[in-house]
Amino acid sequence: MKAIVITEYGGPDVLKVKDLPTPEISGDEVLIEVKAAGLNRSDVFQREGNYPAPKGASAEIPGLELAGTVVKCGPDVKDFTVGDKVCALLAGGGYAEYVGVREGQCLPIPGDLSFAEAASLPETVFTVWSNVFERGNLKSGETLLIHGGNSGIGITGIQIAHALGSKVIITVGSDEKGQNCLELGADSYINYKTQDFETELQDEGVDVILDMIGGDYLAKNINILNPEGRLVHINAVSGSRVDLDIWKVMTKRLTVTGSTLRSREYEFKKQLAKEIQKNVWPLIESGKFRTVIYKTFPFSEAAEAHRLLEDGSHTGKIILVR
Ligand SMILES: NC(=O)c1ccc[n+]([C@@H]2O[C@H](COP(=O)([O-])OP(=O)(O)OC[C@H]3O[C@@H](n4cnc5c(N)ncnc54)[C@H](OP(=O)(O)O)[C@@H]3O)[C@@H](O)[C@H]2O)c1
């Protein structure tokens, strides 16, 4: 099969097409003929050598999510059959013609979504459901702040939280991106390049924060959280070593937490997939949550697709298709 591989760590041009053996499957794995694969920021970190693949995942082929057709089932597969159209969460390996993955990480494609639309879902939906709704325990009527509202994670978080009855405030790097997010259901935006989110939100307060920035955002996040508030970290691009005022955490009874999805065990992902099928797939089927595709590229143009992702001017997902 053909796959896009990281030939060495570096810029987008290190991504090249290579012939590799088609994966062998066994047990509860399905073999998927990949029709579309979603790009994520983590693919860039991996390509640069800053985000090693966890044990058992492809270090050579990037790609955390895909959509395609099941072409073969292992002897223990119960929920899927050959011909099923699925999307899947991966720990790597998605930029390929075929991928073998355990069935618990697959979901049927919801509604009448195309393969490209379905491939845009797994990584962000699994991350948002796990961190905002499970770890952060966001409830209807509460206020959620998402840093990086225009990110792939952000546009998913905005839509699900809005559909489930929360007020959603986001930080973004331009007014144009802010407007795009308002159209997706955000109630208001703060342009982090011209405004200070702590100043803007200190009177209003927020209940849950999804943060991928870290660094000096920590103290500000702590200051604007309401009593019993929850701060959930999914990255720390501005730095992970920070000063924390424990006294403020205690007096406001805050929860400071975070997680990484990619390295989690299979049983966790399988259970999360079930929760998503129950809670999020109906929002897609009823039109309350829509996929946002910015641009698609053929797999052979993965380097070009990475350049666009790094440029950062987009709102929505970038997808490789065949
Ligand atoms: N822990 C996990 O399990 C997990 C899973 C998936 C993703 N992630 C992380 O989540 C993040 C988003 O991933 P993605 O693929 O959706 O990324 P992405 O689409 O590339 O977006 C990155 C975002 O960061 C925003 N940003 C940069 N500096 C900022 C600042 N100072 N304040 C507020 N926002 C800022 C950018 O906002 P503007 O474009 O508006 O400037 C952009 O929207 C990444 O850091 C990724 O590693 C973590």
The ligand as an SDF file (V2000), in Angstrom:
LIG
                    3D

 48 52  0  0  0  0  0  0  0  0999 V2000
   -4.2580   16.4930   25.2560 N   0  0  0  0  0  0  0  0  0  0  0  0
   -4.8810   15.9320   24.2400 C   0  0  0  0  0  0  0  0  0  0  0  0
   -5.3500   14.7970   24.3250 O   0  0  0  0  0  0  0  0  0  0  0  0
   -5.0050   16.6870   22.9580 C   0  0  0  0  0  0  0  0  0  0  0  0
   -5.7260   16.1440   21.8810 C   0  0  0  0  0  0  0  0  0  0  0  0
   -5.8510   16.8910   20.7080 C   0  0  0  0  0  0  0  0  0  0  0  0
   -5.2720   18.1520   20.6240 C   0  0  0  0  0  0  0  0  0  0  0  0
   -4.5470   18.6370   21.6790 N   0  0  0  0  0  0  0  0  0  0  0  0
   -3.9250   19.9640   21.6150 C   0  0  0  0  0  0  0  0  0  0  0  0
   -4.9460   20.9040   21.4060 O   0  0  0  0  0  0  0  0  0  0  0  0
   -4.4010   22.0010   20.6710 C   0  0  0  0  0  0  0  0  0  0  0  0
   -5.3070   22.2790   19.4870 C   0  0  0  0  0  0  0  0  0  0  0  0
   -5.1410   21.2740   18.5430 O   0  0  0  0  0  0  0  0  0  0  0  0
   -5.6730   21.5160   17.0690 P   0  0  0  0  0  0  0  0  0  0  0  0
   -5.1790   20.4130   16.2310 O   0  0  0  0  0  0  0  0  0  0  0  0
   -7.1290   21.7800   17.1370 O   0  0  0  0  0  0  0  0  0  0  0  0
   -4.8390   22.8510   16.7480 O   0  0  0  0  0  0  0  0  0  0  0  0
   -4.9180   24.0020   15.6940 P   0  0  0  0  0  0  0  0  0  0  0  0
   -6.1990   23.8580   14.9030 O   0  0  0  0  0  0  0  0  0  0  0  0
   -3.6390   24.0440   14.9820 O   0  0  0  0  0  0  0  0  0  0  0  0
   -5.0350   25.2960   16.6170 O   0  0  0  0  0  0  0  0  0  0  0  0
   -4.0640   25.8330   17.4580 C   0  0  0  0  0  0  0  0  0  0  0  0
   -4.7330   27.0460   18.1120 C   0  0  0  0  0  0  0  0  0  0  0  0
   -3.9390   27.6380   19.1180 O   0  0  0  0  0  0  0  0  0  0  0  0
   -4.4020   28.9750   19.2060 C   0  0  0  0  0  0  0  0  0  0  0  0
   -3.4950   29.8320   19.9750 N   0  0  0  0  0  0  0  0  0  0  0  0
   -2.1640   29.9780   19.8080 C   0  0  0  0  0  0  0  0  0  0  0  0
   -1.6840   30.8640   20.7280 N   0  0  0  0  0  0  0  0  0  0  0  0
   -2.7570   31.2510   21.4860 C   0  0  0  0  0  0  0  0  0  0  0  0
   -2.9200   32.1290   22.5980 C   0  0  0  0  0  0  0  0  0  0  0  0
   -1.8920   32.7740   23.1270 N   0  0  0  0  0  0  0  0  0  0  0  0
   -4.1580   32.2770   23.1400 N   0  0  0  0  0  0  0  0  0  0  0  0
   -5.2230   31.5920   22.6290 C   0  0  0  0  0  0  0  0  0  0  0  0
   -5.1180   30.7630   21.5730 N   0  0  0  0  0  0  0  0  0  0  0  0
   -3.9070   30.5950   21.0120 C   0  0  0  0  0  0  0  0  0  0  0  0
   -4.5390   29.4230   17.7800 C   0  0  0  0  0  0  0  0  0  0  0  0
   -5.4460   30.4880   17.7480 O   0  0  0  0  0  0  0  0  0  0  0  0
   -5.5500   31.5510   16.5090 P   0  0  0  0  0  0  0  0  0  0  0  0
   -5.5310   30.7460   15.2300 O   0  0  0  0  0  0  0  0  0  0  0  0
   -6.8420   32.1990   16.7360 O   0  0  0  0  0  0  0  0  0  0  0  0
   -4.3640   32.4630   16.6410 O   0  0  0  0  0  0  0  0  0  0  0  0
   -5.1080   28.1370   17.1340 C   0  0  0  0  0  0  0  0  0  0  0  0
   -6.5290   28.1830   17.0720 O   0  0  0  0  0  0  0  0  0  0  0  0
   -2.9850   21.6370   20.2640 C   0  0  0  0  0  0  0  0  0  0  0  0
   -2.0820   22.2790   21.1370 O   0  0  0  0  0  0  0  0  0  0  0  0
   -2.9550   20.1310   20.4520 C   0  0  0  0  0  0  0  0  0  0  0  0
   -1.6750   19.6510   20.7520 O   0  0  0  0  0  0  0  0  0  0  0  0
   -4.4240   17.9290   22.8210 C   0  0  0  0  0  0  0  0  0  0  0  0
  1  2  1  0
  2  3  2  0
  2  4  1  0
  4  5  1  0
  4 48  2  0
  5  6  2  0
  6  7  1  0
  7  8  2  0
  8  9  1  0
  8 48  1  0
  9 10  1  0
  9 46  1  0
 10 11  1  0
 11 12  1  0
 11 44  1  0
 12 13  1  0
 13 14  1  0
 14 15  2  0
 14 16  1  0
 14 17  1  0
 17 18  1  0
 18 19  2  0
 18 20  1  0
 18 21  1  0
 21 22  1  0
 22 23  1  0
 23 24  1  0
 23 42  1  0
 24 25  1  0
 25 26  1  0
 25 36  1  0
 26 27  1  0
 26 35  1  0
 27 28  2  0
 28 29  1  0
 29 30  1  0
 29 35  2  0
 30 31  1  0
 30 32  2  0
 32 33  1  0
 33 34  2  0
 34 35  1  0
 36 37  1  0
 36 42  1  0
 37 38  1  0
 38 39  2  0
 38 40  1  0
 38 41  1  0
 42 43  1  0
 44 45  1  0
 44 46  1  0
 46 47  1  0
M  CHG  2   8   1  16  -1
M  END
$$$$
